[in-house]
Amino acid sequence: MVHPPKGTLMIKSVFLSLTDIAQAIQHVHSHAVKAKLVKKVLVKKTQETATLLASLNEAETCTQNLMDKAKAAKIAKNKAKAKAEAAKADAKAAKVRAAEAEAKLTEALEVKDAKIKSANKKAFKEGQAAICDQYKQ
């Protein structure tokens, strides 16, 4: 077996070391490039997330506004319903009062009519009596 001269081993060893260093540098550079790409993707995803959060906040605000309007509408509906029920009760009471007033008026008219008839009969009798007295004289 022939041994290579001593200087050649050292050159091969240095050459291998330079190759290893170059590969290590390429490896580190590859990771650096990948890290930049990942950072770009992360920035993009962060921006998308911020946009989505802004949209979500806007939707929540709109939903809250709609809920507030629905609550106000429900309160207004309940107030209107209460007023309608009160108006019905007032109308019913007014109808009862009108019926009572009509009954009193009818009774008063009947009493007046009876008084008028009585007064007419009395006046007629007095008129007849006066005529009879005039004939007697």
MOGIZI-V302882 format. One record per backbone hydrogen bond with DSSP energy under -0.5 kcal/mol. NH is the residue of the N-H (numbers start at 1). CO is the residue of the C=O. Records with the same first field share a line. If there is no record, write none. Layout:
NH->CO, CO
This chain:
3->1
8->5
9->5
10->6
11->7
12->8
13->9
14->10
15->11
16->12
17->13
18->14
19->15
20->16
21->17
22->18
23->19
24->20
25->21
26->22
27->23
28->24
29->25
30->26
31->27
32->28
33->29
34->30
35->31
36->32
37->33
38->34
39->35
40->36
41->37
42->38
43->39
44->40
45->41
46->42
47->43
48->44
49->45
50->46
51->47
52->48
53->49
54->50
55->51
56->52
57->53
58->54
59->55
60->56
61->57
62->58
63->59
64->60
65->61
66->62
67->63
68->64
69->65
70->66
71->67
72->68
73->69
74->70
75->71
76->72
77->73
78->74
79->75
80->76
81->77
82->78
83->79
84->80
85->81
86->82
87->83
88->84
89->85
90->86
91->87
92->88
93->89
94->90
95->91
96->92
97->93
98->94
99->95
100->96
101->97
102->98
103->99
104->100
105->101
106->102
107->103
108->104
109->105
110->106
111->107
112->108
113->109
114->110
115->111
116->112
117->113
118->114
119->115
120->116
121->117
122->118
123->119
124->120
125->121
126->122
127->123
128->124
129->125
130->126
131->127
132->128
133->129
134->130
135->131
136->132
137->133
